[in-house]
Amino acid sequence: MKMKFRTALFTAMLASTTLGGQIASADAVSDAIAYVEAISQPNPPWSGPTTGPVAQAEKIIVYVSADQRNGGALGVSEGVAEAVEAIGWTLRIMDGQGSVSGRSAALQQAIALQPDGIILGTVDANEQAQAIIQAHEAGIVIVGWHSTASTGPSDVHPIFTNITTDPLEISRAAASLAVADSNGTAGVVIFTDSAYEIAIAKSDAIAEVISACEGCSILSIEDTPLADASTRMPPLTNALLQRYGDEWTYSLTINDLPFDFMAPALISAGKPQGGFPRNISAGDGSEAAFQRIQQDFYQYATVAEPLNLHGWQAVDEMNRALAGEDHSGFVIPVHLFTPENINEDGGADLSFDPSNGYRDIYSGIWSGN
């Protein structure tokens, strides 16, 4: 395990959960059960904007993806493409291909096109800080998706706004399910990637929830690059099974990607597909994740983000910036998918696509209706 972040905090958490000095809450389990029930309700109503500027004419937008193999970045790009067609703009997509050099090259190519705006698809703002400044100085508006650890405008980078479901609430939701489902006895392995600020924030928040459960334990926090998940997860899964055996009852990840590559090792170890460890993801809600949950195949839940909706929101926020207006401030509430509700709210079509009419609402704003 690479101790790249908050070592002292993690050490204290491990001590608390193993030595009986945990950050205890008498109501941790009952609170988790109530919270999980609330965020699993189907058909959440629209809580976003209903007014805003009309469509700014003839704009060119570039979507720079950190890695189009990542279901989150890919799903948002598809929503952006839909929304750009609806608003009447031109779109180019650049793929960072999962590496720092690839993301740098993609951003430089985007800047060279001299577009009106760039949408960052899970490109970490700290990693690409200089390129973001370069784009800003060239008069290009930057909108982020999962580019910083918080929603809204950045205090550090020239980013008009960053779009995400509240990452700390996503983490709370995933971790609360492990607490509730285990009745307060979860033995948890947390997977993160310290290359991303948002990943660190999410895994820290997961650890905090688990540590507040008196009978739960954090077995390990594994820092492993998402870009290398296909090669790293199989041997890492084997190593964790050998190390913890049946103590490992829940996996909590910062998105679905690690679970794409865990099943072979679990199958080889004789773990039943609907058994333990139960795999729970704190985002993003990829097609593969929905399939696994539907089939009860080595994934129990995901706190899915409405990727297509976020693509539409990114275009709406870009339109607000280009019109000289403020960001909308919209943050969609968290929504947890489990086997019980997996076919609601777009789940039958392998995505979280809320049935709240957001396409018509945004199109109405842009047309002035």
N, C-alpha and C positions, 0 to 999 in steps of 0.2 A: 504494500500500500504506500503510495506516495503522499507524504505529509506536506503538501504544498500550500495549505491554507488553514488558518485558525487552529493550529496544532494544540495550543493551550486549551481552547474551548472543547475540542474533541476529547482530549485527555480527561478533562474534568467530567465530561458527559459519560465516558466509559467508566470512570471511577464511581460516578453516582449510580449507574445502573447495575454495576457488579458488586459494589460494596455496601449497598443499602442506604446510601445518602442521596438518593435521586431527588430531582426537582419534582416533588410529589404533588398530585392533585387528587383529592378524594373523589372528585366527580369526573376524572379524566375519561373513564370508559363511558359513562352515561352521557357526558357532553359529546363525545365522539359519535355515539350512536345517533343522537338527535341531529347533529350536524350533517352526518352522512345521509340521513333520511331527507333532510331539507334540500340538499344540493343534488339529489337524485330525482327530484320531481320532474316529470316530462313537461314539454311545451312551455318553457319560460317565456314571459311576455317581453316585447321590445321595450328597452329602457334607454335607447340611444337617441341621437338628435332627430328632430323633425323639421328643423329650419337650418338655413345656411345659404352661402352664395350660389348663384347659378353657375353653370359650367363655364369655365374660362376656355376660350377658343384655341384650337390648333396647338395643343401642347405636346411635347415629346418627353416621354418618361422612360427611364431605364430601371429595370428591376435587377439588382445585383444579389444573387443567391450565394450563401455560404457554401451550399452543396445541394444540388438538385436530387441527390440520392436520399436526402433527408426528407421524410414525409411532410414535416412541418413547412419547411421552406418551399417545397414543391406545391403543397396545397395552397399556400398564400399566393404563389405566383399564378395559379389558375384563377383565383379570385380576382387578382389584379387584372388579368387578361380580360375576364368578363366585364369588370367595371370600366376599364379603359375603352372597350368597345361601346359600352352604354353611354359614356360621357363624350365620346367622339375624339379621343386622343390617339397618339401613336405610341406603341410600346416596343422596346427591345429588352431581351432577357440575357443576362450574362451569368455564367455558372462558375463559381469559385472552386468547384471540384474538391472541396474538403481539405484544402491546404492553405497555409498562410500565404505562400507565394501565389497560389491560384486566386485567392481572394484579392490580393494586392493587384494582380494583373487585371482581374475583372473590373475592379474599381477604376483603374487607369484607363481601360478601354471605354468605360462608361463616361468618364470625365471628358475624354477626347471627342466624344460625340456631341458635346456641348448641349446636353438636353436641358429642359426646363427644371426637371426634378429627377432625383434618384431615390428609389425605395430600397432600403437594405433588408434583405431577407435573412435574418439571424446572423448577420455579419456583426461581430463584436466591435463596438465603437472604440474601446481602448486599444484593441489590436490594430485597427485601421485609422487611428486618430489623425495622423498626418494627411492621409488621403481625404478624409472628411473635411479637414480644414481647407485643403486645396480645392475641393469641390465648392465649398462655401464661398471662398474668395473668388471663384469663377462665376458666382451668382447663381449657383445651382441649389435648389431647395432639397434638403435631406429629410426624409421621413423614415423612421426605423421600425422594424418588426423584430422584437427580441434582440435589439442591439444594445440596450442597457438593462440594468437590473430593476428598473422601475418604469412605471407608466408616465406618459406626459413628456414635456420638454426636458432636455438634459441641462443640468447646471454646469456641465464640464465641456460638452461637445456642441458644435453648432447644428443640433438636430431639432427640427421644428417640433416634432413629437415622436415618442416611441410607443408603439402599439403592442399590447400584450394583455391577456387576462392577468390579473394581479398574481405575480409569480409566488408570492408568499401564501396567498390563499389557495393556489393550486397545490402547493406543497402541503399545506395544512389538510387539504381534502384527501390527498393520497395517503398521508400518514395516519389521518383519523380513521380511514377505512381499515388499515392494518390493526389499529387499536380496537376498533369496534368489532371487526370480524373475528379477532382472536380472543375477544372478551378480556383484553388487557394482558395477554401473555405472549405477544409477538416477539420473536427473535429475528432481528432485521439486519440485512445487509443493504447499504445505501451505495448506489453507483452515481458518480458525478464526473465532471470534466472541468478541471481548473483553468482550462484555456478560455473559458467563457465566464464573464462576471455573473451573468444571470444564472448559470448552472451552480455556481458557488452559493449564491443567495438561496436558491431553491433547496439544495442539499442541506445547508445549514438550518433552514426552516423545518425540513423534514426531521432532522436530528433533534430539534428542540421539542417537537410534538412527541416523538417517541420517548424522549428523556422525561417528559412530564407524566408518563404512564408508569406507575410503580412496578407493575409486574412485567413490563416489556424490557428488552435489552437491545442495544446496538452492538451487533457482533463485529462489524467492520464498516468503514467508509472506504470505498474503492475509487481511486482517481484514475480513470482510464479514458483515453481520447475517443470521442465519438467517431471521429474520422477513421479510426482503426478498429471499430467494433467487430467487423467481420473476422478479423484475425485474432483479436485479443479476447473476445468474450468466451469462445469455447474452452481454451485452456484455463482461463480465469474461473469459469464456472466449475470446472473439474477440481481446481485447487481449493475452492471454497467448500465444495461438497466434502472433500477429504478432510478439511480443517474443522468444519462445524457439523457435518452430518445432519441429523434430524433437529439439531438446535436451530438451524436455518429454516424458518417457517415463512418469512416474507422478504421479497426483494422490492426495493423502492428505487426507482430511477428518475432522472430529471427529464427524460422523454422516452418514447417507445423504442427507439433504435436498438438499444442493447438487447431487447427481447427478441429481435429478429434473428439472433445468433446463439441463443441459449438452449433451444430445444434439443439439439443433437446430444449435448452433454447430459442433459437431464434424462433423456431417453436411455442413453448408455448406462446411466447410474440406476436405472429401474424406477425412476420417479414417475408416477402416473400423471397423465396430462391434466387431470382435474384436481390434483392433490397439492402437496407442499414441496418446495416453497411456492407460495402464491405470489405471482408477479403483478405489481401495481405500478403504473406509470404516472408521474406528475406532468402529463402532457406528452405529445401534442395531439394524439388521436389520429394516427396514421391508418390507412386502409388495412395494412397487415394487422395492426392492433385490433381493429374492429372484427376482422376475420377470426383472430385467435380467441377473442372473448366470446364471439358467437359460437365457436366450435369447442369452447372450453379447452383450448389447446395451449397450455403453458402461459396464459395471461388471464388474470382475473378481473382487471379493471384498468381504466385510463381516465385521467381528468382531461378530457379532450378539449381542445380549443377550436372555435369555429373558424377554421382556416380560410374558407371561402369568404365568410363575412369579414374577417380581418383584412383580406385583400380589398374588398369594397371600402372598408373604413380607411385603409391606407390611401386610396385614390381620393376619397372625400377629404381627408386631412390635407393631402397635397393641393386639392382645389381650394381649400380655405387659405392655405399659405400663399398660393399664387394670386388669390384675390385680395391679399393684404389683411385677412381676418385672423382671429385667434383660433387655436385648436379647439376641438369640440369638448374635450374632457371626458369622452365616453370610455368607460371600462366595463366590459361585459362581465356579469357575474360568473363564478365557476360552475361547472356542471360535471358531475361524476357519472360515468357509464360503467355498469356492472352487468352480469348476465341477466338481471331482472329487467333492465330498461334499455338493453343494447339495441333494440329495433325501433326505438323512438327517436324523434328529432334528427332524422337523416341517418341514423345508425343502420337501418336496413340497407342503405346504399353506401355503407362503409365510411361515413364521415359524420361529424357534428355539424349539421346544417339546420339551424333553428327554424321552426315553422312560424316565424313572426313577421314575414313580409318585408324583410330588410332590403331586398333588391328594389321593390317598388318604392319604398320610402326614400332610399338614396336617389333613385332616378327622378322621383318627384321633386326632391330638393334641387337637383341640378337643372331641371327643366323650369323651375320657378313655380311649380304647382304646390 
